[in-house]
């Protein structure tokens, strides 16, 4: 029974690590694409708006506003982070580093576990 449980936990570990790698790679791809979209907009002269209209009162507020200062509408998130070329580059790079580190660690663990 112990040997069978050990095999199941090993396969589950491979599945979880593979899922982590997939998520990190998808984040890296998303932020890379978003970075190039922002660069394209910058080169074409398309101005990335720093303000938006409040969905309740219609007044102009910051993209990063969490609460409208005029009516109190709660947005509950930051909107403008993915509009920054630098933050998209840093996020893509960090996601790629995490994916590579996880792949490296997974390969070493896989060799120790399954290639005895």
ABEGO torsion letter per residue (X at the ends): XAAAAAAAAAAAAAAAAAAAAAAAAAAAAAAAAAAAAAAAAAAAGBBBBABBBBAAAGBBBBAABABBAAAGBBAGBBAAAAABAAAAAAAAAAAAAAAAAAAAAAAAAAAAAAAX
